[in-house]
Amino acid sequence: MAETDLPDLLARVALQDRAAFRALYLAASPKLFGICLRLLKVRTDAEVALQEIFVKIWYRADRFVGGQTSAMPWLCAIARNHSLDVLRGRKQETENLDDETDRLVDEVPDPEAQTVINGEGRRIDRCMEELDPDRAQAVRAAYVDGMGYQELAERYDVPLNTMRTWLRRSLLKLRVCMDR
């Protein structure tokens, strides 16, 4: 779906059109989820935030003014602001250290689990070495650091679809390597 369709979808969502909302979700959720994940760093928090963001969009779609701003930046601003609010909420939760000491848990895995984790890590590292260095760095940036396709394309000075192809092919190579 083209970004030019988003203002129309938002206008229909403002009229409580569920089909338009579904289409808007399918079109915008990958980008908005990337923003949430980059800011919140925890996948489950990002998933929850994304759902809350779309609830906001459902109720605030009538506030979008198509002639004054583009739809995707408007949606991205909602996602960014909501994610920052979630981060501020986390900060407030941890300000009282006396309360936090009651919740501290030793999260170190047992020795057997640590051995398995280390072995898998070494296998992944070996498989990553089979990739071209640029591809391996792009995979790490996308799937470890949470960078989006557009950011990666700009970083490596390649077209967006080329970056998508790099990542897809690299993941396929990693899967084959890990299955050996």
N, C-alpha and C positions, 0 to 999 in steps of 0.2 A: 504494500500500500504506500502510495506517495505521501510525502509530508504535506502536499497541497490539499489532500483530503481531510487532514486533521481538523481544520476550522469547521468544516461541514459536520464532521462527527461530533465535535464539541457542541455545536449548535443543536444537534439532534439529542445529545445527552442532556442538555439543558431542558429539553422538553420531555425528559424521562424515558427516552427511547432505549430500551434494553439491548436491542440488536446493535445499535450504534455504539453503546457502551462496550459491548463484547468486541466489536471491531476496533474500537479505540484501545482497549486493553491489549489485544493481539498486536496492534501496530506499535504501541508506545511502551509496553511493559519491559521488553528487553533493555532498552536504553535507560529507563527509570530504575530498573533493578540494578544495572551497572553502577549508577550513581549511588544508590543505597549501599551496595556492597563495598564500593570504594570508600565511602565515608564511615560506615559502621563496622567493617572488617569481619563481621560474624554473619555467616549465611542465614541462619535462622532469624536473626534480628533484621536483616535486610528483607527477608521474605515477609515478615510481619509488617515492617514499615511499608513495603510495597502495597500490601492490602489496605493499610490505613490511608495511604496516599490516594488509592483509587476510590475509597469512600469519600475522601475530601473532594476529589474531582467530580464525583457523582452529584454532590451537593453544591459545588461551586462552579459548575460548568457555565452557568448563566453569567458569571463575572468575566468570562473571557470576551474581549472585544477584538474581533478579527482584524479590523483595520489599523489598530494601534500596535499590535505585537504579533509575532509568529506563534503558532500553536506549540511547537516542540520546545522552544525556550520557556514558554509559560509553564508547560508541564514539568520541565526540568527544574524550574525554580521551585515549584511545589515540592518536588522530590527532595531537592537539596535542603530546603528550609525545614521540611519535616525530619529529615535525617539529622540535621544539626540540632533540632529540638530533642530528638532521642539521645544524642550525645550529651547534651546539657543535662538531661534527666539522669543519665548514668553518673555524671560528675556529682550531682547533688546527692545521689544515693551513696557515694563512697566518701563523702566529706567527713562523716562521723566514724573515725577509725575504731573507736571502742565497740561499736556495733558490728563492724566488719570482722574483728578477731573471732567472734563467735561462729562465723561462717567459713573460716579458713579450713580447707581440706587439702590433704596431701594428694595431689593429682598425678604423682609420678607413677608410671606403670610398673608392674612387678617385673622382675628380671627376665622372665620368659617373654612377656609381651614386648619389653624393650628390645630384646634380641630379634624378635620378628620384625619390629618396626625398623630397626637398623638394617636388617637384611633387605627389606623392601626398599628402603631409602637408597642402598647401594645399587640395587637392580635398576631403580629409576634413574639414578645418576649415570650408570653405564649406558642405559638406553638413550638418555639425553645427549651423551657424547657422540652417538651415532648420527645425530642431526647436525645440519650446518650450524655454525655458531650463532648466526643471526636468528635462525629459526628457533634454536633452543632458548635464546634470550627472550624472544617474543613470546614463546610458550610460558616461560616463567613469569614474565610481566603480566600476561593475560590471566593465568590461572593461579598464580601465587599472590601477585600484587593487586589483581583485580582491575587492571587497565582495560579500557574499552578498545574496540577495533579502530575507531577513528584516532584515538590518541596514539596507538601503536603505528598506524599508517603514517601519521605525521612524524613520529620519532624516527622511523626507518625510511622516510621519504619515498613511500610506495603508495599506489592507489589503494583505496579502501578494499576493493574486491580482491586485490592481490594479497593483502594482509589476511583476509578471511581464508583464502586458499592456502596460504602458508600454514596457518593454524590448523585447518582441517587436515591437510596432508601430514603435518607433523604429528598430530594426535593419532592418525592411522598408523604411522611408522612406529610410534611408541607402543600402540596396542599390539602390533605384530611382535615387536621386541619383547614385550612383557609376557606374551603368550609362549615364548620359546622356553 
